[in-house]
Amino acid sequence: MEKIKVEFCTGTACHLMGAHELKMFLMNNRSLADKIELSAKTCLGECGKGPNVKINGKLYSNMTVVKLDEIIYDLLKVAEED
C-alpha cells in the first residue's frame, strides 16, 4: 500500500490556529506510523483559513483533529478495498 502523504503548513498563522496539534496527533498514533508520510511546508497559501493540510495533494483548510482523523480513515479504508 502506498503511504498517504500529509503536508502540514508550519507558517505562523497555521501554527497559531493549531497545525502543531494536528501533526502531533498523527505522530503519536502508532498504528499510522507505516501508513503515512509527514512533511512540513512553510506556507500552503491559505493563511486566513488555517490550519491548512495537504493530503495526497489535496488542500484542506480549517482542519481539526476530528476532520483529519476522518479523512485519513476514509483513505485507508479505500486503499484496503482496492
Protein Blocks (a to p, Z undefined) as FASTA:
>chain_A
ZZddddddfbfklmmnopmmmmmmmmmmmklmmmcccdddfbgoiamlcccddeehiace
hiafklmmmmmmmmmmmmmmZZ
